[in-house]
């Protein structure tokens, strides 16, 4: 009797880039850019896989790092001091020895400032997410365009916040935020705005324009408000994105005013609503290509810029922190490592960018006619700003994702903002370097249209490029659109060395 060979099914590769996954086409998985992205001129982004051992370590904090005893007696109260952004937050928790894993309270650790057990999504989480994705149109009266944005956010945008390496952030966006989406109009509009910006860069523009117009003119309900778009125009989806964005900003401003008057930051729903919407709006403003706002504006007639808005986001986080830490979306709080133990001091730091900026601070101090020494307010502020930038770069390497760098704008000292608006030359130099790093870290949807590049071009025109590092950064960003794909070595990025290796005209 002839023997038959049973051929095992060849497993389909799931390691393709995000653009090919979205288009549902086969990716040749070439690094750093696949064939499709090279042909279409798109930024090629690959997900970072999480190893099983790393996920286990993330779920189970090492006892070596614990600095407080988490053993509690019934109805005991534990007061924890944790570090969020640039401030310490005190949280009092009541716990019981009979608490289930889903009720386990946070513990303080040297490594993470604050660490807690994040339970996996439960039945209610999965059910809520399913309802939002499958019944939102009926329950909330969403248009087909909004429904597309919602599903795109779930499929693609969640990764933009977790980078595939932060399980707590991933679970919060994927399974906890959907409940808030059902309850809060502000959260809905914030998610739609962010998804619209991301969608506009993740599909070939002609296809996006065609599909959106087919939806609007052919299949939407006859009573739905419609906008007339030019099929050949570039700003089809831009108009809808801008409409969502303006509505989101108006709702956010109204909500913040109400909360400030009533001082209701301690209300759990309000805290969650403000935090989620502020994250989405801040991220959207940093990524959007439409010139809605500038990184910094010196025109008093313009309402806001990203430097000012980042302070509002910081204030919301700190006002709501103690409430959020005891909520189901606490995973959204980025809790920094204890840099005082692990991060290099700026004067001993071997990060090329920090060494360059520190040397520039010394040179500026020596050249100024004003009294500017170690005890002066300005010098201390500038040095503190460099310290925070060092910690942000260190955290990028530790966590293997770039969000600590983006968050740096939220934690700069208030007086540093004052120096920026006064056009302090060294403060503007720091912002120029920071904008260059943000571009290189891929905080943009379109390489030619983003607030980072706009500021870099403004700086070159208004302040001039005064040394080799500034010239090389300008060349990498404006001329070459240079970006990195890995963040473990990002603190050691050296623009002079990169230009030398790539060649001046490559």
Buried (B, 14 or more C-beta within 10 A) or exposed (E): EEEEEEEEEEEEEEEBBBBBBBBEEEBEEEEBBBBBBEEEEBBBBBBBEBEEEEEEEBEEBEEEBBEEEBEBEEEEEBEBEBBBBBEEBEBEBEBEEEEEEEEBBBBBBBBBBBBBBBBEBEEEBEEBBEBBBEEBBEEBEBBBBBBBBBBBBBBBBBBBBBBBBBBBBBBBBBBBBBBBBBEBBBBBBBBBBBBBBBBBBBBEEEEBBEBBBEBBEEEBEEEEEBEEBEEEEEBBBBBBBBBBBEBBBEBBEEBBEEBEEEEEBEBBEBBBBBBBBBBBBBBBBBBBBBEBBBBBBEEEEEEBBBBBBBBBBBBBBBBBBBBBBBBBBBBBBBBBBBBEEEBBEBEEBEBBBBBBBBEBBEEBBEEEEEEBEEEEEBBBBBBBBBBBBBBBBBBBBBBBBBBBBBBBBBBBBEBBBEBBBEEBEBBBBBBBBBBBBBBBBBBBBBBEBBBBBBBBEBBBEEBEBEEEBBBBBBBBBBEBBBBBEEBEEBBEBBBBEBBEEEEEEE
